[in-house]
C-alpha cells in the first residue's frame, strides 16, 4: 500500500472518533468524576505509575474520597495511605511519597499547588511524565507532553517521530506536535494504544489511520 502523508490534524480527528467507545485514560476519567485539583491529579498520577488504569481509577477514587486535599492527606499516616492504595504497584513507597508531598504543599505553598512544572518535579517521586500530565489535566496549561508507553509506541509506529525511548519521543514531539495537541495526544493515544494500536498484533485492518501509518516495526497484525 502506498502511504499518504501523515496529516496530524486529520489523524487526531480520526483517532478521537475511533476511541469514543472506550473508557478514557485514568487521569481524564478521574477529572470527569470531580477530582479536578492539581493535588488530586498529582496523587492519582503517582498511584498510576507501573499500574494499569483498571487498578488506578478505583484505587485513586478510594484514597481521594478520604483525603482530597493536602490537609486531609497529612491527617492520614503513611500506613493508612498504604492501606488505601495497596492494589497499586510499589504502594508502600508511593504512600510515603504522597504523605511527604502533602506535607510539603502545606509547609511550602500554603496548601495550594501552583501550576508550575518545576515545583512539581521538585517533589520526590514526580518525574516529567506525571508533572506534564497533572498540569495539563488540572490546569489546562500543558507545559510539556506526557509520553507513556502508548504515546511512545503509537507515534513511532506512525513514523511521526523516530525515537528509541519515551524520553526521546517527548523531546521530538514537543519540537514537532502543534501545542494544541499536547494534552490531547495523551488523552487519545492511551485508549487508542490499549484497544486498537496494541503492542502485539495491532488491529491494522480496522485502523482509521492505516492509510497514513508507516507501520514501523509491525510484522504481524490483525
Protein Blocks (a to p, Z undefined) as FASTA:
>chain_A
ZZddddfklmmmmmmmmmmmpccdfklmmmmnopabfklmmmmmmmmgopafklmmmmmm
mmmmmmmcfklmmmpcfklmmmmmmmpghklmmmmmmmmmmmmmmmmnnopacddfklmm
mpghiafklmmmmmmmmnopafbdcddfklmmmmmmnomaccfbfklmmmmmmmmmcfkl
mmmmmmmmmmmmmmmmgmbhpafklccklmmpgogoiabdZZ
